[in-house]
Amino acid sequence: MPASRPLGAATRGTTNPNRLRRVDNWIVETCADPLRAAPDPLVVDLGYGATPVTAVELRDRLAARVRPDVRVVGLEIDPVRVADAQPAADPPGLTFARGGFELAGLRPTLVRAFNVLRQYDESEVADAWATMCARLARGGLLVEGTCDELGRLGGWVLLEADGPRSLTLAARLTTLESPAELAERLPKALIHRNVPGERIHDLIRALDDAWRAAAGYAPFGPRQRWLHTVSAVRAQGWPVLGRPRHWRHGHLTVPWPAVSPT
């Protein structure tokens, strides 16, 4: 049964078309198998904002590249936003409803909660994660993070029912001046931990040092410079996941224990 009152507070509502393209493409690459195997390929877009554009985009990307019968439910606490979004519920498999961290009583295979926890205190993150993960279908996944207004910089945590699995940092390489910029868009669980003595601070510093050392590759384009940066960080012992074909998109993923708060 859905909770009588949605858990959480209304998001600020800021959104832009294609703001979440970077994380959506990563979801398609990383989270497709549970959706393909699910009896009910249900996805929740939590806190889609003042307009439903990013929920529409998520449904379109998943339907085109993962499973055409995917169902996406956009959840917002603000009932006015839910009502305003209804005209966008034209494609099959896209609906909007009122809900918060309790996910309106749904049991989704995948939840995308982006730019939601950024407005909360760090102390509230663990409870929000636990509440959402408790509602996941068997084998379900939660992608929680944040990005800038144009989607150029982002960071997100991939969680399973028993907790966080990995951290991904992502950048539009053509506009990246330094990996240190990624610190501005760390997920809430880490954004205040970018200080000496914390693992995430060490990772950001290692990336920045390697980026400067790879300046000689800049004439070959930012992608080549980034690939050499990630390779150097991995050679230093950081447990970077994936292969160069993943890194070339401006992504860096590490297991959660490598960066979890000390």
N, C-alpha and C positions, 0 to 999 in steps of 0.2 A: 504494500500500500504506500502511495506517495506520502511524504511528510505534509502535515497541514500547513506548514510555513517553510518556504525554502530556506536552506541554511546558507548564510553568507550575506554579503552586501552587494548592491548593484555596482557593476563596473563603471569606470569613467565614461566608457562608450566610444572612445576614439577608435576609428577604423578607417582603412583605405583599401581600395581594390588591390589585389595581389600583395597585400602586406604580409600574408602568411604563405606565400608561394614556396618559400625556401623550406619551411618546416613541412608543408604538405608534400613536397617532392621527396623529402627524407622519409616521411611516413609511408609513402608508396614503396620506397626501396626497402624499408626496415620492418614495417608492421603488416605487410600484405598477407603473410602466411596464416596468421590467426583469423583474419577476415575471410580468406578463401576457404578455410576449414570450418568456419562457424555455421551451425544450423540456421542462425538468424544473424546476418551481417549488420548488426546495429552499431551505429557510431553516434556519440554525443559530442556536439560542439558547445562547450560550456562558456557562457559569457561572451557571446558573439558581438555584443556592442550595440551602438545606436542604429546601425543598419545591418542587414543580414548578408551582406555581400560575401564575407569570408566563409560563411556557412554554405552558401550557394556554390562557391568555388571549391570547397572541400568535397561536397557531394559530386560535383562534375568530375573532379580529378580521380576520385576513387572509383566512380562508375566507369570511367573511360579506361582506367589502367589496372584496376584490381578486380572489381566485380560489379557487373551492371545492375544487379539487384540490391546493391547496398542501400541501407536506410540510414539517413542522417537526421537527427533531431537536434535542433538548435535550442538551447536553454538559456533563459535570462530571468533574473529576479524581477526586473521592472515589467509589470504587466502592460504598460504602454508600448514598450519595445516589442513585446510578443505580439500585440495586436497589429502594430505597424509592419511587422515582418510577414504577416499572413499572405499578402499579395505575391510574395516571392516564392511561396510554396507551390509553384506550378510544376516543376519537374517531378516525376514519380519518385517516391522515396525521400522527399524532403518535407519535414514538418517543423513547427515551432511550438514551444510550450514554456510554461513557467517552472523554474526549478533552480536549485543551487547545488551545493556540494553533495547533497543526498541524491542527486541525479534524477529527481522526480520519480523515484521508485523504479527506474529502468535498470536493466541488466545489460549494458553495452559490452561489446567485444573491444571497443576502442573509445577512449575519451581524449579529446584535445581541449586542454584548458590553457589558453594563451592570454597573457597580459591580464590575468585575473588576480593571482596572488601578489602581484607587484604592489598593490595598494594595502596589503596586510602587513602586520608585524612578523618578523622572522619567527617569533615564538608560536605563531599560529599555523605555520606551514605543515608541521608534522601531523597535526590533527586533521587539516584539510586533506592532505595526502591519504591518511588512513580512512577517512570517511568516503572519499571517492573510490579508493582501491577496494573497499569492502563491498561496493556495489557492482564491481566488474563481473562479467560472465566468466566462467571457467576458462583459464588461459588468456584472459583479457589484459589489455595494456592501457596505461595512462601516459600521455605526453603532456608535460606541464612546463611552461617556460615563458619567455618574454622576447620581444624584439623592438626595434625602433619603429618610428611611424611609417617609414617607407619599406621596412623589411630588409634593410641592408645589413644589419647586425642582429644576431639573436643567440640565445642559449636556452637549452631545454633539457629536462631530465626525463628519462624513460623509466617508468615504474611498472612492476608486476604486483600481484596481490600481496606479496610479502615485503614489498618495499622497492626502493630505487635500484635500478640496474646500471645505468650509464648516464654520463653527461655529454652533450654535444654542443660545441661552439660552431657558429656558422657566420660567414661574411660574404658579402658581394665583393669579390676580389678586385674588380675594376675601380672600386671607390675606397678600398682599404689602404690607409696610410700606415697603420701599425696595429699589430694584434692587441696592443694594450687597449685599443678602443673597445674590444670585446668585454672588458670589465664593466662597462656601463650597462650592459644588457645581460648580465648573469641572472639566472633564476633567483628568486627571493631567498632560497635556502643558502645561497652562496654570495650574494652581492655585497653583504657586509663583512664577508670573510676574506676579502682581497687585501689582507694585511700580512706583514711578515710573521712567519710562524704557522701560516695556514697553507695547506696543500694547493688550493686554487691559486693563491698568490704565487707560489713556486711555478705552477704551470704557465700562468700568464707571463711571468718574467722569462721563463725558458723559451716560450714562443716569440716574445719580443726580441730577445737576444739572437735567436736563430734567424729571425726575419732580417735583422740588421746585417748579420753575417752573410745572408744570401742576397745582399744588394747587387752583387755582380750578375745575378740572373734577371734583374729587372728589365734589361733590354729585350729579353725573350718573352716578356709579358708577365703579369701578376700571377698567372696560374703556375708558371714554372717556378717563380720565386716561392709561392706557397708550398708547392710540392717538395722543394728542397728544405723549406722550413720544417714541415711536418716530419720529413725523413730524418732531419737532424735531431729533432726532439725525441723521436722514437729511438734513435741511436744512443741517446743519453740515458735510456732506460724507462722512459714513460711508456706505459702499456697502451699505445695508440691502437685502436681497433680498425678493421677494414683494410683496404688496399688502395694504392694510388688512384684507381678509377673512382673510388669514393671521395678521396681527399680533393681531387681536382675540382669538385663543385664548391670548394671553400669550406668544407666540413672538417671537424676534428672531433672524434668520439673516444672517450676513455671510460673504463669501468668506474662506477661510482666510488668504490673504496679508494681509488687513486686521488680523489679530490674532496671526499667527505669532510665536513668540519671536524677539527681535532677536538 
